[in-house]
């Protein structure tokens, strides 16, 4: 069984300019690593343009192409690996920018990682909502990654590929059975 973890970065025109994708197995280990830069969208620039070309991970397949060709490549990979589940941190954001992938099952990593009942690494002194168990503040990728890994120096790179890779690490460190994520489905 395989699943996908992805992250998008957008440009100043609110269009996807890059997408990081990790295909992982049921043990939360990466099998395929892809980084897509959308052209001409990346040429517009965006808040995180400076990190656009900074992919420093071994074995990453990098593509610069049009949106339609990138989506076709992703769909081909998903077919090849039998993927029907996509995971993202704050998945509604990524799904809203990728309507071409709405027919897949989308799951939100944040709906597990930011909740006391699922994330046993949330310290007792962190304030959580009493009715939901969600952390009240600081539940983005950076603070949650620091919490689950113990790496207090970690800084989110805001590069689509590295962020997808880090989101998979969060899933690994939570050490939860894959079935737990069923409650985080958003579509």
Wavefront OBJ file of the C-alpha trace (Angstrom):
o trace
v 0.000 0.000 0.000
v 1.254 3.457 -0.944
v 0.040 6.987 -0.285
v 1.127 10.495 -1.278
v 2.179 13.470 0.835
v 2.273 16.806 -0.953
v 2.782 20.493 -0.352
v 2.251 23.475 -2.635
v 3.715 26.960 -2.732
v 1.887 29.776 -4.482
v 2.957 32.884 -6.386
v 1.864 36.517 -6.043
v -1.123 35.792 -8.318
v -2.322 33.042 -5.977
v -1.391 30.264 -8.410
v 0.582 27.114 -7.644
v 4.222 27.699 -8.585
v 5.686 24.554 -7.034
v 4.600 21.231 -5.618
v 6.526 18.731 -3.551
v 5.414 15.108 -3.600
v 6.567 12.088 -1.634
v 5.104 8.670 -2.303
v 5.419 6.603 0.858
v 4.703 3.030 1.869
v 2.524 1.796 4.755
v 5.541 2.127 7.070
v 5.717 5.875 6.315
v 8.980 5.479 4.419
v 9.563 7.440 1.198
v 9.636 5.446 -2.038
v 9.453 8.205 -4.680
v 10.402 11.869 -4.315
v 9.297 14.495 -6.836
v 9.567 18.234 -7.039
v 7.555 20.114 -9.628
v 8.041 23.731 -10.670
v 5.136 25.121 -12.665
v 5.992 27.261 -15.643
v 5.196 30.034 -16.377
v 3.684 30.447 -12.856
v 7.024 30.386 -11.027
v 8.254 33.346 -13.099
v 5.668 35.594 -11.410
v 7.467 35.190 -8.105
v 6.041 34.755 -4.663
v 6.713 35.033 -0.975
v 8.915 31.917 -1.038
v 10.530 32.294 -4.472
v 13.981 32.425 -2.897
v 13.599 28.780 -1.814
v 12.182 27.592 -5.133
v 15.402 26.041 -6.456
v 16.749 24.896 -3.067
v 16.119 21.162 -3.100
v 18.877 19.475 -1.147
v 17.658 15.925 -0.829
v 19.128 12.864 -2.507
v 17.048 11.051 -5.101
v 14.528 13.787 -5.867
v 13.109 13.818 -9.382
v 12.812 17.465 -10.421
v 10.509 18.682 -13.183
v 9.888 22.131 -14.639
v 6.846 22.019 -16.881
v 3.337 23.292 -17.529
v 0.551 22.653 -15.062
v -1.265 20.220 -17.351
v 1.867 18.112 -17.918
v 2.706 18.116 -14.202
v -0.810 17.001 -13.243
v -0.631 14.249 -15.895
v 2.737 13.113 -14.468
v 1.310 13.000 -10.936
v -1.754 11.052 -12.070
v 0.482 8.563 -13.897
v 2.570 8.057 -10.744
v -0.577 7.578 -8.673
v -1.840 4.955 -11.126
v 1.541 3.211 -11.169
v 1.623 2.979 -7.349
v -2.109 2.395 -6.833
v -2.490 5.599 -4.837
v -5.931 6.855 -3.887
v -4.970 8.829 -0.752
v -3.272 12.223 -0.583
v -2.039 13.684 2.709
v -1.137 17.307 3.334
v -0.728 19.587 6.327
v -3.725 21.938 6.211
v -4.960 19.861 3.278
v -7.924 22.113 2.431
v -5.432 24.743 1.267
v -3.615 22.395 -1.098
v -6.830 20.775 -2.348
v -8.296 24.210 -3.144
v -5.356 24.847 -5.501
v -5.426 21.401 -7.090
v -9.010 20.781 -8.263
v -7.647 18.357 -10.871
v -6.887 15.969 -7.994
v -10.198 16.277 -6.141
v -11.246 12.730 -7.105
v -8.615 11.309 -4.730
v -9.213 10.905 -1.000
v -7.602 13.838 0.813
v -6.464 13.672 4.448
v -5.257 16.463 6.707
v -2.148 15.638 8.754
v -2.868 18.661 10.966
v -6.189 17.090 12.082
v -4.116 14.401 13.787
v -0.832 16.142 14.682
v -2.405 19.178 16.375
v -4.797 17.211 18.592
v -3.975 15.977 22.083
v -5.949 12.740 21.702
v -3.723 11.663 18.774
v -0.405 13.381 19.415
v 1.058 12.025 22.634
v 4.043 14.345 22.233
v 2.029 17.489 23.006
v 3.368 18.629 26.388
v 0.911 19.076 29.255
v 1.730 22.786 29.500
v 0.488 23.466 25.935
v -3.026 24.909 26.003
v -5.588 22.911 24.052
v -9.285 23.482 23.398
v -11.230 21.478 25.968
v -13.954 20.420 23.532
v -11.745 19.335 20.606
v -8.283 18.725 22.072
v -6.658 20.898 19.379
v -3.673 23.024 20.317
v -4.859 26.634 20.751
v -1.799 28.293 19.188
v 1.281 27.174 17.349
v -0.052 24.184 15.467
v 1.629 24.869 12.119
v 4.227 22.588 10.594
v 7.227 24.247 12.270
v 6.084 24.052 15.923
v 4.573 20.583 15.488
v 7.697 19.267 13.743
v 9.813 20.631 16.604
v 7.476 19.019 19.118
v 7.427 15.533 17.584
v 11.119 15.365 16.647
v 12.641 17.259 19.564
v 14.608 19.381 17.069
v 14.082 22.887 18.462
v 16.340 24.406 15.789
v 14.143 23.234 12.903
v 12.934 25.963 10.551
v 10.317 25.305 7.899
v 11.903 25.848 4.492
v 8.742 26.887 2.601
v 9.906 24.837 -0.343
v 7.193 22.505 -1.650
v 9.427 19.434 -1.708
v 11.119 19.892 1.669
v 7.805 20.735 3.328
v 6.200 17.533 1.964
v 9.193 15.558 3.214
v 8.896 17.190 6.661
v 5.160 16.466 6.797
v 5.924 12.779 6.223
v 8.434 12.952 9.096
v 5.646 14.281 11.336
v 3.544 11.241 10.389
v 6.514 8.930 11.102
v 7.223 10.474 14.502
v 3.589 10.302 15.628
v 3.955 6.510 15.386
v 0.231 5.992 14.816
v -1.343 3.184 12.833
v -2.233 4.260 9.321
v -5.924 3.661 10.060
v -5.903 6.515 12.598
v -5.771 9.001 9.723
v -9.247 7.939 8.516
v -10.695 10.554 10.882
v -8.749 13.304 9.083
v -10.406 12.881 5.667
v -11.611 16.218 4.277
v -13.508 15.254 1.113
l 1 2 3 4 5 6 7 8 9 10 11 12 13 14 15 16 17 18 19 20 21 22 23 24 25 26 27 28 29 30 31 32 33 34 35 36 37 38 39 40 41 42 43 44 45 46 47 48 49 50 51 52 53 54 55 56 57 58 59 60 61 62 63 64 65 66 67 68 69 70 71 72 73 74 75 76 77 78 79 80 81 82 83 84 85 86 87 88 89 90 91 92 93 94 95 96 97 98 99 100 101 102 103 104 105 106 107 108 109 110 111 112 113 114 115 116 117 118 119 120 121 122 123 124 125 126 127 128 129 130 131 132 133 134 135 136 137 138 139 140 141 142 143 144 145 146 147 148 149 150 151 152 153 154 155 156 157 158 159 160 161 162 163 164 165 166 167 168 169 170 171 172 173 174 175 176 177 178 179 180 181 182 183 184 185 186 187
